[in-house]
């Protein structure tokens, strides 16, 4: 019986409890397993949600083992399950490691499938076109394409992640993969062997399907990704790393138009029309106005630092002449419509030309939409870099997600992450996602933070707004890292601070420690080098990073023992989306600082601090180079969001803590945050 309700406990809850017991199947199948009450509490809550339906939001601290907490009840339920996670890397880990281990441990004959967006798969038709278009000469692109062609003869999945040396940044990747705009669908001559549609067929036949958030929201936006058929058949939907849902969803539920997108169209069009309809029209002359108009649009914004964003409240983005902006968009739309007219005349000659015609029309329509005023509760801005990107986005995904949940009321939805807010209701996550009525569960980390970790806030650093702040942070890091022999991660709140601190450390520590700076090498390579640390007699490492390194970085053990956050991570007030959200709160009578800026800073601080302690045997110090954390009244709220570390009161205590960390590691229990390891 359930003591709180007097109702009979669902059989699934009993099965889950038995699986996690000290003598259960997990203990028999995994080395070093031991029951954790937090993990069991979460698993039972997931099981009840699966039985009764509805939405469950779980914040599970680092070390709880949330992956097993949702997978065990989901697999034991016998229901069709969709699991969505934040990145393709995590997707591959879930599908290739966690699911097989649990499936074997539970003795279940379940079919699992991995489904990614079409851009992750090899397109045989476009690979053949690329081979015809690229000159047969000894270039890096041709060598990469040759490697792809060789691999294509052996791969079963067509997943480009299988191919070492090819990543999303390679110029060859868009040549050998398809997009919604250029895919020929059933008209493609290679449709029978299409890897995208094979993956979708396997997903439709599977008991458990692993996707990513980008794919989920792409489907909500355009109903094209293959999820439209899959979702209605799924009874249980689980979103891991759910803290990224809102920001990911905004990318797809709004509108975007980039000058790079337009130039890609021109390139693809020339490569397609010349062999198929080359003698009918002077395609170079017809497409040149599209290319010129796209480049002219970019030139209007002038030179700008990477990451520059221009607000767009009136008829034109800030700082741009409204008449020139309007004329540039009109010229671009006219050039696209003219090309669309010519393509209409040859569209019936081949599926490739028909798709190009549709693509030209869609681009012209998108330009016209941006030329008109924004409609509804949206915010517009322009990203300025090598290309120009026009963006229109809603302020949250709440309406879209509520509509999705309402389609099948009996379905079970589980949303989980280590960081979902800093209050009991987890409003930072639930409100923008439209989940105010969801059941909330918070499961604390099993780590002994008071013993394993300490927090130090230096009072003598210059204020964050002071130009000398970055240099002072670098000096503190250099001294501490030398005492530790590396083992230091510096997380910066801005790219400017990344450059300032990174350059200063590389100068101060040259020849003593290996200073790795984000952007100077590929993300995975830089993480691999940092994890190696000083092993094998090499130099110890200091990693200086920003943005994506605040989360998803797992460096257990002695390779990381000091995390330094340069200042409190408040959202940039001049960001168009931040500004619009703040105005919305103020207009409703609320306090933007308390309800938005503080909440965002608390979550980001919690995410950054989460890089420090990853296992029960880890030890370390967190440094926040911003005295406001202890001097301002709101600092109490921010400190409460951090794990319950002991607080170091002065530099002497900080240096003593570093000295203790620098001592040779003693033998510690071999434990991890996963029940099977």
C-alpha positions in Angstrom: 0.0 0.0 0.0 1.0 3.6 -0.6 1.0 5.1 3.0 0.3 8.6 1.7 -2.9 7.7 -0.2 -3.9 4.3 1.0 -3.9 3.1 -2.6 -2.3 -0.1 -3.8 1.3 0.6 -5.0 1.7 0.1 -8.7 3.5 -3.1 -9.7 6.0 -1.1 -11.7 7.1 0.8 -8.6 7.7 -2.6 -6.8 9.7 -3.9 -9.8 11.8 -0.8 -9.7 12.5 -1.0 -6.0 13.5 -4.6 -6.4 15.9 -3.8 -9.2 17.7 -1.1 -7.2 17.9 -3.2 -4.0 21.2 -4.3 -2.5 20.6 -7.8 -3.9 18.7 -6.8 -7.0 19.6 -7.3 -10.7 21.7 -4.1 -10.8 23.9 -5.3 -8.0 24.4 -8.7 -9.6 25.2 -7.1 -13.0 27.5 -4.3 -12.0 30.7 -4.0 -10.0 30.8 -1.7 -7.0 27.0 -1.1 -7.1 25.4 0.1 -3.9 21.9 1.5 -3.4 21.5 5.2 -3.2 18.3 6.5 -1.6 18.1 9.5 -3.9 18.5 7.4 -7.0 15.7 5.1 -5.8 13.4 8.0 -4.9 13.8 9.4 -8.4 13.3 6.0 -10.0 10.1 5.3 -8.1 8.8 8.8 -9.0 9.4 8.1 -12.7 7.7 4.8 -12.3 4.6 6.4 -10.8 4.5 9.0 -13.6 4.7 6.3 -16.2 1.8 4.4 -14.6 -0.5 7.5 -14.1 0.7 9.8 -16.9 1.4 13.5 -16.6 4.6 15.5 -16.3 7.4 15.0 -13.7 10.3 17.5 -13.3 13.3 16.1 -11.4 16.4 18.0 -10.5 18.9 15.3 -9.6 22.3 16.5 -8.2 25.6 15.3 -9.6 26.2 11.7 -8.5 22.6 10.7 -8.1 22.8 8.4 -11.2 19.8 9.9 -12.9 20.3 8.0 -16.2 19.6 4.7 -14.5 16.8 6.3 -12.5 14.8 7.0 -15.6 15.9 4.2 -17.8 15.2 1.3 -15.4 11.5 2.1 -14.9 11.1 3.1 -18.5 12.5 -0.2 -19.7 10.6 -2.3 -17.2 7.3 -0.6 -18.1 7.1 -2.4 -21.4 5.9 0.9 -22.9 7.3 2.5 -26.1 9.8 5.1 -24.9 11.4 8.2 -26.4 14.6 9.6 -24.7 15.8 13.0 -25.8 19.1 14.4 -24.6 21.0 17.6 -25.3 23.8 16.7 -27.7 24.6 14.0 -30.2 27.6 13.0 -28.1 25.4 12.3 -25.1 22.9 10.6 -27.5 25.7 8.2 -28.7 26.7 7.5 -25.1 23.2 6.7 -24.0 22.5 4.4 -27.0 25.9 2.8 -27.2 26.7 2.3 -23.5 23.9 2.8 -21.0 21.0 1.2 -22.8 22.8 -2.0 -23.7 24.2 -2.5 -20.2 20.8 -2.0 -18.6 19.0 -4.1 -21.2 21.3 -7.0 -20.5 21.2 -6.5 -16.7 17.4 -6.5 -16.7 17.2 -9.4 -19.1 14.9 -7.6 -21.6 14.7 -8.3 -25.3 14.2 -4.7 -26.3 14.8 -3.1 -29.7 16.6 0.3 -29.5 17.1 2.8 -32.2 19.2 6.0 -32.6 17.6 8.8 -34.6 19.4 12.0 -35.5 18.7 14.9 -37.8 19.3 14.4 -41.5 22.4 16.5 -41.4 24.1 13.8 -39.3 23.7 11.1 -42.1 25.5 10.5 -45.4 23.5 11.5 -48.4 24.5 9.2 -51.3 23.0 11.4 -53.9 24.8 14.5 -52.7 28.1 12.6 -52.2 27.9 11.6 -55.9 27.2 15.3 -56.9 30.1 16.5 -54.8 32.4 14.0 -56.6 31.4 15.5 -59.9 31.7 19.1 -58.7 35.0 19.0 -56.9 38.1 19.1 -59.1 40.1 15.9 -59.0 43.2 17.4 -57.5 45.3 17.0 -54.4 43.3 19.3 -52.1 42.2 18.7 -48.5 38.5 18.8 -49.6 39.1 16.1 -52.3 41.1 13.9 -49.9 38.3 14.2 -47.3 35.7 13.4 -49.9 37.7 10.3 -51.0 37.7 9.1 -47.4 34.0 9.6 -47.2 33.4 7.6 -50.4 35.6 4.8 -49.2 33.7 4.7 -45.9 30.4 4.8 -47.6 30.9 1.4 -49.1 31.1 -0.2 -45.7 28.9 1.8 -43.3 25.5 0.4 -42.4 24.1 3.4 -40.6 25.6 6.2 -42.6 26.1 8.2 -39.4 28.9 10.6 -40.1 30.0 10.4 -36.5 31.5 7.1 -37.4 34.0 8.7 -39.7 37.1 9.9 -37.8 38.4 13.2 -38.9 35.1 14.5 -40.2 33.1 16.9 -38.0 30.4 19.5 -38.5 32.9 22.2 -39.2 34.4 20.5 -42.2 33.5 22.1 -45.6 32.9 18.6 -46.9 30.1 17.8 -44.4 27.4 19.9 -46.1 28.4 18.5 -49.5 27.7 14.9 -48.4 24.7 15.4 -46.2 21.2 16.8 -46.9 19.0 19.5 -45.4 15.2 19.8 -45.5 15.6 22.3 -48.3 17.7 20.1 -50.7 16.5 16.6 -49.9 14.6 15.0 -52.8 12.7 12.6 -50.7 11.0 9.8 -52.6 12.1 11.3 -55.9 15.7 10.7 -55.1 17.4 8.1 -57.3 19.2 6.8 -54.1 16.0 6.7 -52.0 16.1 2.9 -51.5 19.5 3.1 -49.9 18.9 6.4 -48.0 20.4 6.3 -44.5 18.0 8.9 -43.2 14.9 7.0 -44.1 16.4 3.7 -42.9 17.1 5.3 -39.5 13.5 6.5 -39.4 12.1 3.1 -40.3 14.2 1.5 -37.6 13.0 4.1 -35.1 9.4 3.3 -36.0 10.0 -0.4 -35.3 11.9 0.1 -32.0 10.8 -0.1 -28.4 13.2 2.6 -27.2 14.2 5.6 -29.5 17.1 7.9 -28.5 16.9 11.4 -30.1 18.3 14.8 -29.3 16.5 18.1 -28.4 17.3 19.7 -31.7 15.6 16.9 -33.6 12.5 17.1 -31.3 12.0 20.8 -31.8 12.8 20.7 -35.5 9.8 18.4 -35.8 7.6 20.7 -33.7 8.5 23.5 -36.0 8.3 21.9 -39.5 6.8 18.4 -39.0 9.5 17.0 -41.2 12.2 15.3 -39.1 10.5 11.9 -38.9 9.2 12.6 -35.4 5.8 13.4 -36.7 5.1 9.7 -37.3 7.0 8.6 -34.2 5.7 10.8 -31.4 2.0 9.7 -31.5 3.2 6.1 -31.0 5.3 6.9 -27.9 3.8 6.4 -24.4 6.8 7.7 -22.4 8.9 10.7 -23.3 12.0 11.5 -21.2 14.1 14.7 -21.6 17.6 14.4 -20.1 19.7 17.6 -19.7 16.4 19.3 -19.8 17.9 22.7 -18.7 18.8 23.2 -22.4 15.2 22.7 -23.6 14.1 26.4 -23.7 17.2 27.7 -25.5 17.2 24.9 -27.9 13.5 25.2 -28.7 13.8 28.9 -29.4 16.2 28.2 -32.2 13.5 26.2 -34.1 10.2 27.8 -33.1 11.2 31.2 -34.5 12.6 32.2 -37.9 16.1 32.6 -39.1 17.7 33.8 -42.4 21.4 33.9 -42.9 23.5 35.3 -45.7 25.5 32.1 -45.6 22.3 30.2 -46.2 21.7 32.3 -49.4 25.3 31.8 -50.6 24.9 28.0 -50.1 21.8 28.2 -52.3 23.7 29.9 -55.0 26.5 27.3 -54.8 24.1 24.4 -54.9 22.1 25.9 -57.7 25.1 26.4 -60.0 26.3 22.8 -59.3 22.8 21.5 -60.1 21.6 23.5 -63.1 24.7 23.4 -65.2 24.6 19.6 -66.0 20.8 19.5 -66.1 19.7 22.7 -67.8 23.0 24.6 -68.5 22.2 25.7 -72.0 18.7 27.0 -71.4 19.5 30.0 -69.3 22.6 32.0 -68.3 22.4 30.7 -64.8 25.6 32.5 -63.7 24.0 35.8 -64.6 20.7 35.0 -63.0 22.2 33.8 -59.8 24.7 36.6 -59.4 22.2 39.2 -58.2 21.2 36.8 -55.3 24.8 36.5 -54.3 25.5 40.2 -54.7 22.3 41.1 -52.7 23.3 38.7 -49.9 26.8 40.3 -49.7 25.4 43.8 -49.8 23.1 42.9 -46.9 26.1 41.8 -44.9 28.0 44.9 -45.8 25.3 47.2 -44.3 26.3 46.0 -40.8 29.9 47.0 -41.3 32.9 45.4 -39.4 31.9 43.9 -36.1 33.5 41.8 -33.4 32.5 38.1 -33.4 29.3 37.6 -31.4 27.9 41.1 -32.0 24.1 41.3 -31.8 22.1 44.2 -33.1 18.7 44.9 -31.5 15.8 45.1 -34.1 12.8 46.9 -32.6 11.9 49.3 -35.3 12.0 49.0 -39.1 15.8 48.3 -39.1 18.4 46.9 -36.7 20.1 49.4 -34.4 22.7 51.5 -36.1 21.5 50.7 -39.7 19.7 53.1 -42.0 16.1 52.0 -42.3 15.8 53.0 -46.0 19.0 51.2 -47.0 17.9 48.1 -45.0 14.5 48.0 -46.6 15.9 48.5 -50.1 18.5 45.7 -49.5 15.8 43.2 -48.4 13.6 44.2 -51.4 16.4 43.7 -53.9 17.2 40.3 -52.3 13.6 39.2 -52.5 13.3 40.3 -56.1 16.5 38.5 -57.1 15.2 35.3 -55.5 11.8 35.6 -57.1 13.4 36.0 -60.6 15.5 32.9 -60.1 12.4 31.1 -58.8 10.6 32.0 -62.0 13.4 30.6 -64.2 13.5 27.4 -62.1 9.8 27.0 -62.4 10.3 26.6 -66.2 12.7 23.7 -65.8 11.4 22.2 -62.5 9.8 19.2 -64.3 13.1 18.2 -65.9 14.4 16.5 -62.7 13.7 16.2 -59.0 16.8 18.3 -58.2 15.5 21.2 -60.2 12.1 20.9 -58.6 13.7 21.0 -55.2 15.8 24.1 -56.1 12.6 25.8 -57.3 10.9 25.1 -54.0 14.0 26.3 -52.1 14.1 29.6 -54.0 10.5 30.2 -53.2 10.9 29.5 -49.5 13.9 31.8 -49.3 12.0 34.6 -51.0 9.1 34.1 -48.6 11.4 34.2 -45.6 13.0 37.5 -46.8 9.5 39.0 -47.2 8.6 37.9 -43.7 11.6 39.8 -42.3 10.9 42.8 -44.5 7.5 43.0 -42.8 6.9 43.9 -39.1 7.1 41.1 -36.5 3.8 39.6 -35.5 2.9 38.4 -32.0 5.0 38.1 -28.8 8.4 37.8 -30.5 11.8 39.5 -30.4 14.1 40.2 -33.4 17.8 40.8 -33.7 20.7 40.4 -36.1 23.8 38.4 -35.4 26.9 39.9 -37.0 30.0 37.9 -37.9 31.5 36.8 -41.1 27.9 36.3 -42.2 24.7 38.1 -41.2 21.9 36.2 -39.5 18.4 37.6 -39.1 16.6 36.0 -36.1 13.0 36.2 -34.8 12.2 34.2 -31.7 9.4 33.8 -29.2 10.3 34.6 -25.6 9.7 31.0 -24.4 8.7 27.6 -25.6 5.9 27.3 -23.1 3.0 27.6 -25.6 4.5 25.0 -28.0 5.3 22.5 -25.2 1.9 22.9 -23.5 0.2 22.2 -26.8 2.4 19.1 -27.3 1.6 17.8 -23.8 -2.1 18.4 -24.3 -2.3 16.2 -27.5 -2.2 13.0 -25.5 -3.2 13.6 -21.8 -2.3 10.0 -20.7 1.3 10.1 -21.9 4.1 10.3 -19.3 6.7 13.1 -19.6 9.8 13.2 -17.5 12.2 16.2 -17.5 15.4 15.9 -15.6 18.8 17.6 -15.2 21.3 18.4 -12.4 20.4 22.1 -12.7 16.8 23.3 -13.1 16.5 26.3 -10.8 17.3 27.7 -7.4 13.9 27.6 -5.7 11.6 24.7 -4.5 9.3 25.1 -7.5 12.2 25.2 -10.1 10.5 28.2 -11.7 13.6 29.0 -13.8 12.8 25.9 -15.8 9.1 25.3 -15.4 7.7 28.7 -16.3 9.4 29.2 -19.7 8.6 25.6 -20.5 5.0 25.8 -19.6 5.3 23.2 -16.9 3.9 25.0 -13.9 1.5 22.2 -13.1 4.1 19.4 -13.3 5.1 17.4 -10.3 8.4 18.6 -8.9 11.1 16.4 -7.2 14.5 17.6 -6.1 17.1 14.9 -5.3 20.3 16.1 -3.6 23.7 14.9 -4.6 25.1 12.1 -2.4 28.5 13.8 -2.3 29.9 15.1 1.0 30.6 18.6 -0.3 31.6 19.9 3.1 34.4 17.3 3.2 35.3 17.2 -0.5 35.1 20.8 -1.6 35.7 24.4 -0.4 34.6 27.8 -1.7 36.9 30.8 -1.8 35.9 34.3 -2.7 38.9 36.7 -2.7 38.0 40.1 -1.4 40.9 42.0 -2.8 40.4 41.6 -6.5 39.4 44.6 -8.5 35.7 44.9 -9.2 34.5 43.0 -12.3 33.9 46.2 -14.2 37.5 47.3 -13.6 39.8 46.8 -16.6 42.4 45.3 -14.3 40.1 42.5 -13.1 41.0 39.9 -15.8 44.7 40.4 -15.2 44.2 40.0 -11.4 42.3 36.8 -11.9 45.0 35.5 -14.2 47.7 36.2 -11.5 45.7 34.4 -8.9 45.2 31.4 -11.2 48.9 31.3 -12.2 50.0 31.2 -8.6 47.4 28.5 -7.6 48.0 26.4 -10.7 51.8 26.3 -10.1 51.1 25.1 -6.5 48.9 22.3 -7.9 51.0 21.4 -10.9 48.1 22.4 -13.2 44.7 20.7 -12.6 42.9 24.0 -13.0 39.8 25.0 -15.0 39.0 28.6 -15.5 35.5 29.5 -16.6 34.9 32.9 -18.0 31.6 34.7 -18.5 32.6 36.6 -21.7 34.8 35.9 -24.7 36.7 39.1 -23.9 37.7 37.7 -20.5 38.6 34.4 -22.2 41.1 36.1 -24.4 42.5 38.4 -21.6 42.9 35.6 -19.0 44.0 33.0 -21.6 46.7 35.2 -23.1 48.0 36.4 -19.6 48.3 32.8 -18.4 50.0 31.6 -21.5 52.6 34.4 -21.0 53.0 33.8 -17.2 53.1 30.0 -17.3 55.1 29.5 -20.5 57.5 26.5 -20.1 56.0 25.6 -16.7 52.4 24.5 -17.4 50.4 23.7 -20.5 47.7 26.5 -20.9 44.9 25.3 -23.1 42.5 28.0 -24.4 39.1 27.3 -25.9 39.1 28.0 -29.6 42.8 27.2 -30.1 42.0 23.6 -30.8 39.0 21.3 -31.2 36.8 20.9 -28.1 37.3 17.2 -27.8 41.1 17.4 -28.3 41.4 20.1 -25.7 39.4 18.1 -23.2 41.4 14.9 -23.9 44.7 16.8 -23.3 43.3 18.3 -20.1 42.2 15.0 -18.7 45.7 13.6 -19.3 47.1 16.3 -17.1 50.6 15.7 -16.1 50.5 12.0 -16.7 53.6 10.3 -18.1 55.8 13.2 -17.0 54.2 15.8 -19.2 53.3 19.3 -18.2 50.3 19.9 -16.0 47.3 21.7 -17.6 45.3 24.8 -17.1 42.2 25.1 -19.3 40.6 28.5 -19.9 37.2 28.2 -21.4 33.8 29.9 -21.8 30.3 29.2 -23.1 29.7 25.4 -23.6 32.4 24.4 -21.1 30.3 25.5 -18.2 28.3 22.3 -18.5 28.8 18.8 -19.9 32.5 18.7 -18.9 33.3 15.6 -16.9 36.9 15.4 -15.6 36.9 13.2 -12.5 39.9 12.5 -10.3 43.0 14.5 -9.7 43.2 16.0 -13.2 40.8 18.7 -12.0 41.0 20.1 -8.5 40.6 23.8 -8.9 37.7 25.6 -10.7 37.9 29.4 -11.1 34.9 31.4 -12.2 36.0 34.9 -13.1 32.8 36.7 -12.0 29.1 36.2 -11.3 27.5 35.0 -14.5 24.7 37.5 -15.0 23.1 37.5 -18.4 24.3 40.3 -20.6 21.7 43.1 -20.3 22.2 44.3 -23.9 21.4 40.8 -25.4 18.1 41.3 -27.4 16.4 38.2 -25.9 17.5 39.1 -22.4 16.3 42.6 -22.8 12.9 41.5 -24.1 12.4 39.0 -21.3 13.4 41.7 -18.7 10.9 44.2 -20.2 8.2 41.6 -20.1 8.7 41.0 -16.4 8.8 44.7 -15.6 5.7 45.4 -17.6 3.9 42.7 -15.6 4.8 44.5 -12.4 7.7 42.1 -11.4 11.4 42.7 -10.7 13.5 41.7 -13.6 16.6 41.6 -11.5 15.2 39.2 -8.8 13.0 37.1 -11.1 15.3 36.9 -14.1 18.9 38.1 -13.8 19.4 36.5 -10.3 17.7 33.3 -11.3 19.9 33.0 -14.5 23.0 33.8 -12.6 22.2 31.2 -9.9 21.7 28.4 -12.4 24.8 29.3 -14.4 26.9 29.5 -11.2 25.5 26.1 -10.2 26.4 24.6 -13.6 29.9 26.0 -13.5 30.5 24.8 -9.9 29.3 21.3 -11.0 32.5 20.8 -13.0 34.5 20.4 -9.7 33.3 17.3 -7.9 32.3 14.5 -10.2 33.0 11.4 -8.0 32.8 10.6 -4.3 36.6 10.4 -4.1 37.2 13.9 -5.8 38.5 16.9 -3.8 38.8 20.5 -4.9 38.4 24.2 -4.4 35.9 26.5 -6.2 37.1 30.2 -6.6 34.6 32.9 -7.6 36.6 36.0 -8.4 33.7 38.4 -7.6 33.4 39.8 -4.0 29.7 40.6 -4.6 29.0 37.0 -3.8 29.8 37.7 -0.1 29.3 41.5 0.1 25.9 42.1 -1.6 22.6 41.0 -0.1 21.7 39.0 -3.1 24.9 37.0 -2.7 23.1 34.9 -0.1 20.7 33.6 -2.7 23.6 32.8 -5.1 25.6 31.0 -2.4 22.5 28.9 -1.6 22.4 27.7 -5.2 25.9 26.3 -4.8 26.6 22.8 -3.4 27.1 23.0 0.4 30.9 23.5 0.4 32.8 24.8 3.4 33.8 28.4 2.9 37.4 29.6 3.1 37.7 32.9 4.9 41.0 34.3 3.7 44.0 33.8 1.5 45.8 31.8 4.2 43.0 29.2 4.3 43.0 29.1 0.5 46.7 28.4 0.3 46.4 25.8 3.0 43.6 24.1 1.0 45.8 24.1 -2.1 48.7 22.7 -0.2 46.5 19.8 1.0 45.3 19.1 -2.6 48.9 19.2 -3.9 49.9 16.3 -1.6 50.3 12.9 -3.3 46.8 11.4 -3.7 46.0 8.8 -1.1 44.1 5.6 -1.9 40.4 6.4 -2.1 37.4 4.2 -2.6 36.8 3.4 -6.3 33.3 4.9 -6.6 31.5 6.9 -9.3 28.2 8.6 -9.8 27.0 5.6 -11.8 25.6 2.6 -10.1 27.3 0.1 -12.4 30.8 1.6 -12.2 
